[in-house]
Every structure is written in C-alpha cells, then in structure tokens.
C-alpha cells in the first residue's frame, strides 16, 4: 500500500511540475510575442523624419508592449506587490499613450 501511495504522490508532483512548466512556457511565449510586436511597431515610428514625432510614436508602441506584459503577469501571478505594480503600470501607460496620441494629433504633418 505504501508503495502505491508513494508512486501516486510522485506522479502528482511530476504532473504538477509539468503543468507549471507548460504555464511558464505559455507565459514566456506571451512575453516574447509582446516584445516582438512592440519592437516592430517601434521601428515604424523611426520612419518619421521628425525626431520628436518619431519619439512619440515609438513611446506609444513601447507603452503598448508594457501594457501587454503587465496584462500577462496579471493572468499568472498571485503576488500582491507584483499585481499592484502591474495594475498601476497599465493605468499609467494608457494615460501616457493618450497624452502622446493627443500631442501627435496636434503636431502631425
């Protein structure tokens, strides 16, 4: 009986760690996708010959990448400090995107 219980416990630990590995892999994939998208969008901002407009466009893309990464960690973490920082980050990044978008609307060619 003890051997069956030990084997069952070992199987549960193994399956749990595999589940954690799959979640971690999915999370890392989400982070990579956010980074790739952000980098692609930031490069588009570099096409503007005006350095100030270019910076604003790149920052909007950069902030979007941060928002997406914050959203990803909120799906996975239970840590109260990290959750608080991610929620704050989303709010602040969206506000700055709005400000930069408004500035671009006034200063775009």
N, CA, C and O atoms as a printed pandas DataFrame, in Angstrom:
     atom_number atom_name residue_name chain_id  residue_number  x_coord  y_coord  z_coord
0              1         N          UNK        A               1    0.831   -1.194    0.000
1              2        CA          UNK        A               1    0.000    0.000    0.000
2              3         C          UNK        A               1    0.871    1.251    0.000
3              4         O          UNK        A               1    0.592    2.198   -0.735
4              5         N          UNK        A               2    1.930    1.265    0.820
5              6        CA          UNK        A               2    2.811    2.429    0.912
6              7         C          UNK        A               2    3.444    2.735   -0.438
7              8         O          UNK        A               2    3.562    3.897   -0.828
8              9         N          UNK        A               3    3.861    1.656   -1.170
9             10        CA          UNK        A               3    4.498    1.858   -2.463
10            11         C          UNK        A               3    3.537    2.509   -3.451
11            12         O          UNK        A               3    3.947    3.367   -4.233
12            13         N          UNK        A               4    2.273    2.118   -3.429
13            14        CA          UNK        A               4    1.291    2.708   -4.330
14            15         C          UNK        A               4    1.061    4.174   -3.977
15            16         O          UNK        A               4    0.922    5.010   -4.870
16            17         N          UNK        A               5    1.021    4.494   -2.685
17            18        CA          UNK        A               5    0.824    5.882   -2.261
18            19         C          UNK        A               5    2.011    6.737   -2.644
19            20         O          UNK        A               5    1.845    7.868   -3.101
20            21         N          UNK        A               6    3.211    6.205   -2.462
21            22        CA          UNK        A               6    4.416    6.949   -2.824
22            23         C          UNK        A               6    4.475    7.171   -4.327
23            24         O          UNK        A               6    4.844    8.253   -4.784
24            25         N          UNK        A               7    4.115    6.158   -5.091
25            26        CA          UNK        A               7    4.118    6.290   -6.555
26            27         C          UNK        A               7    3.070    7.302   -6.996
27            28         O          UNK        A               7    3.318    8.108   -7.892
28            29         N          UNK        A               8    1.905    7.261   -6.370
29            30        CA          UNK        A               8    0.851    8.225   -6.715
30            31         C          UNK        A               8    1.291    9.641   -6.374
31            32         O          UNK        A               8    1.062   10.572   -7.146
32            33         N          UNK        A               9    1.921    9.799   -5.221
33            34        CA          UNK        A               9    2.396   11.128   -4.818
34            35         C          UNK        A               9    3.461   11.633   -5.786
35            36         O          UNK        A               9    3.463   12.806   -6.159
36            37         N          UNK        A              10    4.366   10.742   -6.189
37            38        CA          UNK        A              10    5.412   11.137   -7.140
38            39         C          UNK        A              10    4.797   11.531   -8.480
39            40         O          UNK        A              10    5.239   12.485   -9.120
40            41         N          UNK        A              11    3.774   10.788   -8.897
41            42        CA          UNK        A              11    3.110   11.120  -10.161
42            43         C          UNK        A              11    2.432   12.474  -10.084
43            44         O          UNK        A              11    2.472   13.241  -11.046
44            45         N          UNK        A              12    1.813   12.778   -8.959
45            46        CA          UNK        A              12    1.151   14.080   -8.776
46            47         C          UNK        A              12    2.171   15.205   -8.827
47            48         O          UNK        A              12    1.937   16.228   -9.471
48            49         N          UNK        A              13    3.306   15.024   -8.148
49            50        CA          UNK        A              13    4.365   16.045   -8.161
50            51         C          UNK        A              13    4.875   16.247   -9.580
51            52         O          UNK        A              13    5.063   17.382  -10.018
52            53         N          UNK        A              14    5.098   15.154  -10.300
53            54        CA          UNK        A              14    5.592   15.245  -11.674
54            55         C          UNK        A              14    4.580   15.959  -12.562
55            56         O          UNK        A              14    4.948   16.857  -13.320
56            57         N          UNK        A              15    3.328   15.576  -12.478
57            58        CA          UNK        A              15    2.301   16.224  -13.296
58            59         C          UNK        A              15    2.148   17.697  -12.927
59            60         O          UNK        A              15    1.949   18.539  -13.803
60            61         N          UNK        A              16    2.240   18.009  -11.644
61            62        CA          UNK        A              16    2.143   19.411  -11.225
62            63         C          UNK        A              16    3.291   20.229  -11.797
63            64         O          UNK        A              16    3.088   21.344  -12.278
64            65         N          UNK        A              17    4.495   19.673  -11.743
65            66        CA          UNK        A              17    5.647   20.422  -12.261
66            67         C          UNK        A              17    5.550   20.555  -13.781
67            68         O          UNK        A              17    5.954   21.579  -14.333
68            69         N          UNK        A              18    5.027   19.547  -14.458
69            70        CA          UNK        A              18    4.842   19.659  -15.903
70            71         C          UNK        A              18    3.815   20.732  -16.227
71            72         O          UNK        A              18    3.996   21.497  -17.174
72            73         N          UNK        A              19    2.744   20.794  -15.452
73            74        CA          UNK        A              19    1.738   21.841  -15.647
74            75         C          UNK        A              19    2.327   23.208  -15.446
75            76         O          UNK        A              19    2.036   24.129  -16.209
76            77         N          UNK        A              20    3.159   23.358  -14.424
77            78        CA          UNK        A              20    3.823   24.635  -14.162
78            79         C          UNK        A              20    4.758   24.992  -15.306
79            80         O          UNK        A              20    4.839   26.152  -15.709
80            81         N          UNK        A              21    5.462   23.995  -15.830
81            82        CA          UNK        A              21    6.378   24.247  -16.951
82            83         C          UNK        A              21    5.607   24.694  -18.186
83            84         O          UNK        A              21    6.057   25.580  -18.912
84            85         N          UNK        A              22    4.445   24.084  -18.429
85            86        CA          UNK        A              22    3.638   24.473  -19.591
86            87         C          UNK        A              22    3.129   25.895  -19.420
87            88         O          UNK        A              22    3.165   26.685  -20.364
88            89         N          UNK        A              23    2.654   26.229  -18.219
89            90        CA          UNK        A              23    2.186   27.591  -17.955
90            91         C          UNK        A              23    3.335   28.579  -18.137
91            92         O          UNK        A              23    3.161   29.625  -18.763
92            93         N          UNK        A              24    4.510   28.254  -17.592
93            94        CA          UNK        A              24    5.668   29.146  -17.725
94            95         C          UNK        A              24    6.041   29.314  -19.193
95            96         O          UNK        A              24    6.370   30.417  -19.631
96            97         N          UNK        A              25    5.990   28.222  -19.951
97            98        CA          UNK        A              25    6.322   28.300  -21.372
98            99         C          UNK        A              25    5.293   29.165  -22.106
99           100         O          UNK        A              25    5.663   29.980  -22.952
100          101         N          UNK        A              26    4.009   28.996  -21.790
101          102        CA          UNK        A              26    2.971   29.819  -22.407
102          103         C          UNK        A              26    3.173   31.292  -22.055
103          104         O          UNK        A              26    3.026   32.166  -22.909
104          105         N          UNK        A              27    3.508   31.557  -20.799
105          106        CA          UNK        A              27    3.738   32.936  -20.352
106          107         C          UNK        A              27    4.938   33.528  -21.070
107          108         O          UNK        A              27    4.876   34.667  -21.534
108          109         N          UNK        A              28    6.018   32.784  -21.171
109          110        CA          UNK        A              28    7.204   33.286  -21.863
110          111         C          UNK        A              28    6.886   33.527  -23.338
111          112         O          UNK        A              28    7.389   34.478  -23.936
112          113         N          UNK        A              29    6.057   32.673  -23.916
113          114        CA          UNK        A              29    5.631   32.880  -25.302
114          115         C          UNK        A              29    4.841   34.170  -25.453
115          116         O          UNK        A              29    5.001   34.898  -26.433
116          117         N          UNK        A              30    3.984   34.445  -24.469
117          118        CA          UNK        A              30    3.198   35.685  -24.498
118          119         C          UNK        A              30    4.114   36.897  -24.355
119          120         O          UNK        A              30    3.925   37.905  -25.035
120          121         N          UNK        A              31    5.104   36.799  -23.474
121          122        CA          UNK        A              31    6.057   37.906  -23.326
122          123         C          UNK        A              31    6.821   38.124  -24.629
123          124         O          UNK        A              31    6.993   39.258  -25.075
124          125         N          UNK        A              32    7.276   37.031  -25.234
125          126        CA          UNK        A              32    8.035   37.152  -26.481
126          127         C          UNK        A              32    7.172   37.777  -27.576
127          128         O          UNK        A              32    7.642   38.638  -28.320
128          129         N          UNK        A              33    5.925   37.354  -27.676
129          130        CA          UNK        A              33    5.019   37.906  -28.682
130          131         C          UNK        A              33    4.830   39.406  -28.452
131          132         O          UNK        A              33    4.837   40.186  -29.404
132          133         N          UNK        A              34    4.663   39.808  -27.196
133          134        CA          UNK        A              34    4.518   41.242  -26.875
134          135         C          UNK        A              34    5.766   42.017  -27.268
135          136         O          UNK        A              34    5.679   43.106  -27.835
136          137         N          UNK        A              35    6.931   41.445  -26.961
137          138        CA          UNK        A              35    8.189   42.123  -27.281
138          139         C          UNK        A              35    8.383   42.247  -28.789
139          140         O          UNK        A              35    8.780   43.302  -29.284
140          141         N          UNK        A              36    8.103   41.172  -29.515
141          142        CA          UNK        A              36    8.264   41.200  -30.970
142          143         C          UNK        A              36    7.341   42.247  -31.595
143          144         O          UNK        A              36    7.763   43.020  -32.455
144          145         N          UNK        A              37    6.092   42.266  -31.162
145          146        CA          UNK        A              37    5.124   43.246  -31.663
146          147         C          UNK        A              37    5.577   44.661  -31.324
147          148         O          UNK        A              37    5.526   45.551  -32.174
148          149         N          UNK        A              38    6.019   44.873  -30.087
149          150        CA          UNK        A              38    6.470   46.191  -29.661
150          151         C          UNK        A              38    7.660   46.655  -30.508
151          152         O          UNK        A              38    7.686   47.794  -30.974
152          153         N          UNK        A              39    8.629   45.782  -30.702
153          154        CA          UNK        A              39    9.813   46.157  -31.482
154          155         C          UNK        A              39    9.450   46.511  -32.916
155          156         O          UNK        A              39    9.985   47.465  -33.481
156          157         N          UNK        A              40    8.543   45.743  -33.503
157          158        CA          UNK        A              40    8.098   46.013  -34.870
158          159         C          UNK        A              40    7.403   47.378  -34.960
159          160         O          UNK        A              40    7.673   48.160  -35.872
160          161         N          UNK        A              41    6.519   47.652  -34.017
161          162        CA          UNK        A              41    5.799   48.929  -34.009
162          163         C          UNK        A              41    6.733   50.099  -33.717
163          164         O          UNK        A              41    6.575   51.177  -34.289
164          165         N          UNK        A              42    7.702   49.893  -32.834
165          166        CA          UNK        A              42    8.653   50.972  -32.534
166          167         C          UNK        A              42    9.470   51.327  -33.778
167          168         O          UNK        A              42    9.739   52.501  -34.031
168          169         N          UNK        A              43    9.860   50.319  -34.549
169          170        CA          UNK        A              43   10.634   50.579  -35.770
170          171         C          UNK        A              43    9.842   51.423  -36.758
171          172         O          UNK        A              43   10.415   52.247  -37.471
172          173         N          UNK        A              44    8.521   51.224  -36.805
173          174        CA          UNK        A              44    7.681   52.031  -37.695
174          175         C          UNK        A              44    7.758   53.510  -37.304
175          176         O          UNK        A              44    7.745   54.383  -38.172
176          177         N          UNK        A              45    7.838   53.787  -36.011
177          178        CA          UNK        A              45    7.953   55.171  -35.545
178          179         C          UNK        A              45    9.226   55.836  -36.011
179          180         O          UNK        A              45    9.281   57.058  -36.150
180          181         N          UNK        A              46   10.250   55.037  -36.254
181          182        CA          UNK        A              46   11.538   55.584  -36.691
182          183         C          UNK        A              46   11.478   56.106  -38.125
183          184         O          UNK        A              46   12.394   56.796  -38.573
184          185         N          UNK        A              47   10.394   55.777  -38.853
185          186        CA          UNK        A              47   10.267   56.242  -40.238
186          187         C          UNK        A              47    9.946   57.726  -40.319
187          188         O          UNK        A              47   10.114   58.340  -41.373
188          189         N          UNK        A              48    9.489   58.307  -39.223
189          190        CA          UNK        A              48    9.156   59.732  -39.223
190          191         C          UNK        A              48   10.457   60.534  -39.173
191          192         O          UNK        A              48   11.271   60.319  -38.275
192          193         N          UNK        A              49   10.669   61.447  -40.112
193          194        CA          UNK        A              49   11.914   62.212  -40.127
194          195         C          UNK        A              49   12.037   63.209  -38.975
195          196         O          UNK        A              49   13.140   63.657  -38.666
196          197         N          UNK        A              50   10.919   63.560  -38.338
197          198        CA          UNK        A              50   10.964   64.485  -37.206
198          199         C          UNK        A              50   11.278   63.696  -35.936
199          200         O          UNK        A              50   10.534   62.790  -35.561
200          201         N          UNK        A              51   12.378   64.044  -35.282
201          202        CA          UNK        A              51   12.840   63.293  -34.115
202          203         C          UNK        A              51   11.818   63.283  -32.977
203          204         O          UNK        A              51   11.691   62.281  -32.274
204          205         N          UNK        A              52   11.097   64.374  -32.789
205          206        CA          UNK        A              52   10.134   64.450  -31.694
206          207         C          UNK        A              52    8.914   63.579  -31.984
207          208         O          UNK        A              52    8.459   62.836  -31.114
208          209         N          UNK        A              53    8.387   63.670  -33.198
209          210        CA          UNK        A              53    7.248   62.822  -33.562
210          211         C          UNK        A              53    7.653   61.345  -33.558
211          212         O          UNK        A              53    6.891   60.480  -33.125
212          213         N          UNK        A              54    8.849   61.078  -34.041
213          214        CA          UNK        A              54    9.353   59.711  -34.053
214          215         C          UNK        A              54    9.398   59.151  -32.631
215          216         O          UNK        A              54    8.966   58.023  -32.391
216          217         N          UNK        A              55    9.917   59.931  -31.700
217          218        CA          UNK        A              55    9.991   59.507  -30.301
218          219         C          UNK        A              55    8.593   59.233  -29.743
219          220         O          UNK        A              55    8.380   58.220  -29.077
220          221         N          UNK        A              56    7.654   60.116  -30.009
221          222        CA          UNK        A              56    6.291   59.948  -29.500
222          223         C          UNK        A              56    5.674   58.658  -30.051
223          224         O          UNK        A              56    5.036   57.909  -29.311
224          225         N          UNK        A              57    5.860   58.403  -31.329
225          226        CA          UNK        A              57    5.314   57.184  -31.938
226          227         C          UNK        A              57    5.968   55.934  -31.343
227          228         O          UNK        A              57    5.293   54.943  -31.061
228          229         N          UNK        A              58    7.276   55.993  -31.157
229          230        CA          UNK        A              58    7.969   54.847  -30.567
230          231         C          UNK        A              58    7.530   54.617  -29.121
231          232         O          UNK        A              58    7.396   53.474  -28.684
232          233         N          UNK        A              59    7.309   55.690  -28.390
233          234        CA          UNK        A              59    6.883   55.549  -26.993
234          235         C          UNK        A              59    5.477   54.978  -26.880
235          236         O          UNK        A              59    5.203   54.215  -25.954
236          237         N          UNK        A              60    4.585   55.326  -27.793
237          238        CA          UNK        A              60    3.243   54.737  -27.780
238          239         C          UNK        A              60    3.355   53.221  -27.945
239          240         O          UNK        A              60    2.700   52.461  -27.233
240          241         N          UNK        A              61    4.186   52.794  -28.885
241          242        CA          UNK        A              61    4.391   51.356  -29.105
242          243         C          UNK        A              61    5.057   50.706  -27.897
243          244         O          UNK        A              61    4.693   49.600  -27.500
244          245         N          UNK        A              62    6.026   51.393  -27.321
245          246        CA          UNK        A              62    6.729   50.885  -26.144
246          247         C          UNK        A              62    5.751   50.707  -24.985
247          248         O          UNK        A              62    5.775   49.686  -24.297
248          249         N          UNK        A              63    4.907   51.684  -24.775
249          250        CA          UNK        A              63    3.912   51.607  -23.703
250          251         C          UNK        A              63    2.923   50.469  -23.948
251          252         O          UNK        A              63    2.501   49.801  -23.004
252          253         N          UNK        A              64    2.552   50.243  -25.215
253          254        CA          UNK        A              64    1.644   49.135  -25.521
254          255         C          UNK        A              64    2.283   47.805  -25.157
255          256         O          UNK        A              64    1.624   46.913  -24.624
256          257         N          UNK        A              65    3.569   47.680  -25.448
257          258        CA          UNK        A              65    4.287   46.456  -25.062
258          259         C          UNK        A              65    4.273   46.264  -23.555
259          260         O          UNK        A              65    4.086   45.148  -23.071
260          261         N          UNK        A              66    4.469   47.346  -22.813
261          262        CA          UNK        A              66    4.438   47.262  -21.349
262          263         C          UNK        A              66    3.048   46.880  -20.856
263          264         O          UNK        A              66    2.915   46.081  -19.928
264          265         N          UNK        A              67    2.020   47.442  -21.468
265          266        CA          UNK        A              67    0.644   47.105  -21.081
266          267         C          UNK        A              67    0.408   45.604  -21.279
267          268         O          UNK        A              67   -0.120   44.932  -20.393
268          269         N          UNK        A              68    0.795   45.095  -22.423
269          270        CA          UNK        A              68    0.572   43.680  -22.711
270          271         C          UNK        A              68    1.357   42.778  -21.760
271          272         O          UNK        A              68    0.850   41.736  -21.345
272          273         N          UNK        A              69    2.576   43.159  -21.414
273          274        CA          UNK        A              69    3.351   42.360  -20.465
274          275         C          UNK        A              69    2.736   42.421  -19.067
275          276         O          UNK        A              69    2.710   41.417  -18.356
276          277         N          UNK        A              70    2.243   43.589  -18.675
277          278        CA          UNK        A              70    1.557   43.705  -17.385
278          279         C          UNK        A              70    0.301   42.841  -17.363
279          280         O          UNK        A              70    0.015   42.189  -16.358
280          281         N          UNK        A              71   -0.445   42.831  -18.453
281          282        CA          UNK        A              71   -1.654   42.005  -18.527
282          283         C          UNK        A              71   -1.309   40.519  -18.427
283          284         O          UNK        A              71   -2.038   39.744  -17.808
284          285         N          UNK        A              72   -0.200   40.133  -19.036
285          286        CA          UNK        A              72    0.235   38.735  -18.971
286          287         C          UNK        A              72    0.577   38.336  -17.545
287          288         O          UNK        A              72    0.150   37.279  -17.081
288          289         N          UNK        A              73    1.336   39.161  -16.847
289          290        CA          UNK        A              73    1.715   38.778  -15.482
290          291         C          UNK        A              73    0.492   38.761  -14.569
291          292         O          UNK        A              73    0.436   37.964  -13.632
292          293         N          UNK        A              74   -0.482   39.624  -14.825
293          294        CA          UNK        A              74   -1.696   39.608  -14.003
294          295         C          UNK        A              74   -2.469   38.294  -14.155
295          296         O          UNK        A              74   -3.164   37.877  -13.228
296          297         N          UNK        A              75   -2.354   37.649  -15.296
297          298        CA          UNK        A              75   -3.019   36.356  -15.501
298          299         C          UNK        A              75   -2.350   35.247  -14.697
299          300         O          UNK        A              75   -2.980   34.234  -14.392
300          301         N          UNK        A              76   -1.079   35.434  -14.354
301          302        CA          UNK        A              76   -0.300   34.352  -13.753
302          303         C          UNK        A              76    0.057   34.543  -12.279
303          304         O          UNK        A              76    0.100   33.569  -11.527
304          305         N          UNK        A              77    0.310   35.767  -11.859
305          306        CA          UNK        A              77    0.857   35.954  -10.514
306          307         C          UNK        A              77   -0.238   36.128   -9.473
307          308         O          UNK        A              77   -1.327   36.638   -9.739
308          309         N          UNK        A              78    0.106   35.684   -8.287
309          310        CA          UNK        A              78   -0.744   35.926   -7.126
310          311         C          UNK        A              78   -0.040   36.884   -6.158
311          312         O          UNK        A              78   -0.605   37.268   -5.133
312          313         N          UNK        A              79    1.186   37.260   -6.491
313          314        CA          UNK        A              79    1.975   38.117   -5.611
314          315         C          UNK        A              79    1.339   39.504   -5.540
315          316         O          UNK        A              79    1.187   40.162   -6.569
316          317         N          UNK        A              80    0.967   39.956   -4.345
317          318        CA          UNK        A              80    0.252   41.233   -4.216
318          319         C          UNK        A              80    1.057   42.448   -4.695
319          320         O          UNK        A              80    0.494   43.355   -5.307
320          321         N          UNK        A              81    2.356   42.472   -4.426
321          322        CA          UNK        A              81    3.168   43.613   -4.850
322          323         C          UNK        A              81    3.253   43.676   -6.374
323          324         O          UNK        A              81    3.104   44.747   -6.964
324          325         N          UNK        A              82    3.492   42.527   -7.011
325          326        CA          UNK        A              82    3.599   42.488   -8.468
326          327         C          UNK        A              82    2.258   42.856   -9.098
327          328         O          UNK        A              82    2.220   43.602  -10.077
328          329         N          UNK        A              83    1.163   42.344   -8.551
329          330        CA          UNK        A              83   -0.166   42.675   -9.075
330          331         C          UNK        A              83   -0.405   44.183   -8.993
331          332         O          UNK        A              83   -0.892   44.793   -9.945
332          333         N          UNK        A              84   -0.063   44.774   -7.856
333          334        CA          UNK        A              84   -0.262   46.212   -7.664
334          335         C          UNK        A              84    0.569   47.006   -8.670
335          336         O          UNK        A              84    0.076   47.960   -9.271
336          337         N          UNK        A              85    1.830   46.611   -8.852
337          338        CA          UNK        A              85    2.700   47.313   -9.802
338          339         C          UNK        A              85    2.190   47.170  -11.230
339          340         O          UNK        A              85    2.203   48.135  -11.993
340          341         N          UNK        A              86    1.736   45.960  -11.599
341          342        CA          UNK        A              86    1.244   45.729  -12.960
342          343         C          UNK        A              86   -0.026   46.531  -13.220
343          344         O          UNK        A              86   -0.187   47.117  -14.291
344          345         N          UNK        A              87   -0.923   46.555  -12.247
345          346        CA          UNK        A              87   -2.164   47.330  -12.417
346          347         C          UNK        A              87   -1.856   48.823  -12.541
347          348         O          UNK        A              87   -2.447   49.523  -13.363
348          349         N          UNK        A              88   -0.937   49.290  -11.725
349          350        CA          UNK        A              88   -0.521   50.699  -11.787
350          351         C          UNK        A              88    0.138   50.988  -13.141
351          352         O          UNK        A              88   -0.111   52.022  -13.760
352          353         N          UNK        A              89    0.973   50.062  -13.580
353          354        CA          UNK        A              89    1.659   50.238  -14.855
354          355         C          UNK        A              89    0.684   50.349  -16.017
355          356         O          UNK        A              89    0.859   51.192  -16.896
356          357         N          UNK        A              90   -0.338   49.508  -16.026
357          358        CA          UNK        A              90   -1.337   49.570  -17.094
358          359         C          UNK        A              90   -2.009   50.935  -17.108
359          360         O          UNK        A              90   -2.141   51.560  -18.160
360          361         N          UNK        A              91   -2.424   51.384  -15.956
361          362        CA          UNK        A              91   -3.118   52.675  -15.858
362          363         C          UNK        A              91   -2.219   53.821  -16.341
363          364         O          UNK        A              91   -2.648   54.663  -17.130
364          365         N          UNK        A              92   -0.987   53.846  -15.866
365          366        CA          UNK        A              92   -0.060   54.931  -16.229
366          367         C          UNK        A              92    0.315   54.888  -17.706
367          368         O          UNK        A              92    0.371   55.926  -18.366
368          369         N          UNK        A              93    0.572   53.683  -18.228
369          370        CA          UNK        A              93    0.977   53.561  -19.632
370          371         C          UNK        A              93   -0.155   53.997  -20.558
371          372         O          UNK        A              93    0.085   54.656  -21.570
372          373         N          UNK        A              94   -1.388   53.628  -20.212
373          374        CA          UNK        A              94   -2.529   54.036  -21.046
374          375         C          UNK        A              94   -2.705   55.550  -21.026
375          376         O          UNK        A              94   -3.019   56.153  -22.052
376          377         N          UNK        A              95   -2.507   56.160  -19.876
377          378        CA          UNK        A              95   -2.632   57.621  -19.780
378          379         C          UNK        A              95   -1.552   58.305  -20.621
379          380         O          UNK        A              95   -1.834   59.278  -21.320
380          381         N          UNK        A              96   -0.335   57.805  -20.557
381          382        CA          UNK        A              96    0.742   58.401  -21.359
382          383         C          UNK        A              96    0.511   58.172  -22.851
383          384         O          UNK        A              96    0.808   59.051  -23.660
384          385         N          UNK        A              97   -0.011   57.011  -23.227
385          386        CA          UNK        A              97   -0.358   56.777  -24.633
386          387         C          UNK        A              97   -1.382   57.818  -25.099
387          388         O          UNK        A              97   -1.266   58.371  -26.192
388          389         N          UNK        A              98   -2.363   58.068  -24.271
389          390        CA          UNK        A              98   -3.398   59.043  -24.613
390          391         C          UNK        A              98   -2.782   60.428  -24.801
391          392         O          UNK        A              98   -3.089   61.121  -25.771
392          393         N          UNK        A              99   -1.923   60.825  -23.881
393          394        CA          UNK        A              99   -1.277   62.135  -23.971
394          395         C          UNK        A              99   -0.432   62.241  -25.228
395          396         O          UNK        A              99   -0.474   63.251  -25.930
396          397         N          UNK        A             100    0.334   61.199  -25.511
397          398        CA          UNK        A             100    1.190   61.211  -26.707
398          399         C          UNK        A             100    0.345   61.216  -27.983
399          400         O          UNK        A             100    0.689   61.898  -28.949
400          401         N          UNK        A             101   -0.743   60.471  -27.993
401          402        CA          UNK        A             101   -1.639   60.465  -29.144
402          403         C          UNK        A             101   -2.238   61.837  -29.388
403          404         O          UNK        A             101   -2.335   62.286  -30.531
404          405         N          UNK        A             102   -2.638   62.501  -28.317
405          406        CA          UNK        A             102   -3.180   63.859  -28.441
406          407         C          UNK        A             102   -2.113   64.823  -28.946
407          408         O          UNK        A             102   -2.396   65.690  -29.773
408          409         N          UNK        A             103   -0.899   64.673  -28.454
409          410        CA          UNK        A             103    0.193   65.542  -28.900
410          411         C          UNK        A             103    0.443   65.304  -30.389
411          412         O          UNK        A             103    0.605   66.256  -31.152
412          413         N          UNK        A             104    0.474   64.037  -30.802
413          414        CA          UNK        A             104    0.701   63.736  -32.217
414          415         C          UNK        A             104   -0.414   64.329  -33.089
415          416         O          UNK        A             104   -0.151   64.857  -34.170
416          417         N          UNK        A             105   -1.637   64.237  -32.616
417          418        CA          UNK        A             105   -2.762   64.793  -33.404
418          419         C          UNK        A             105   -2.585   66.292  -33.633
419          420         O          UNK        A             105   -2.982   66.810  -34.677
420          421         N          UNK        A             106   -2.005   66.979  -32.683
421          422        CA          UNK        A             106   -1.793   68.427  -32.813
422          423         C          UNK        A             106   -0.541   68.743  -33.629
423          424         O          UNK        A             106   -0.457   69.810  -34.237
424          425         N          UNK        A             107    0.423   67.838  -33.651
425          426        CA          UNK        A             107    1.716   68.146  -34.276
426          427         C          UNK        A             107    2.049   67.289  -35.486
427          428         O          UNK        A             107    3.149   67.391  -36.029
428          429         N          UNK        A             108    1.131   66.457  -35.912
429          430        CA          UNK        A             108    1.392   65.641  -37.097
430          431         C          UNK        A             108    1.286   66.505  -38.340
431          432         O          UNK        A             108    0.574   67.509  -38.356
432          433         N          UNK        A             109    1.980   66.119  -39.347
433          434        CA          UNK        A             109    2.005   66.873  -40.605
434          435         C          UNK        A             109    0.630   66.974  -41.213
435          436         O          UNK        A             109    0.467   67.576  -42.274
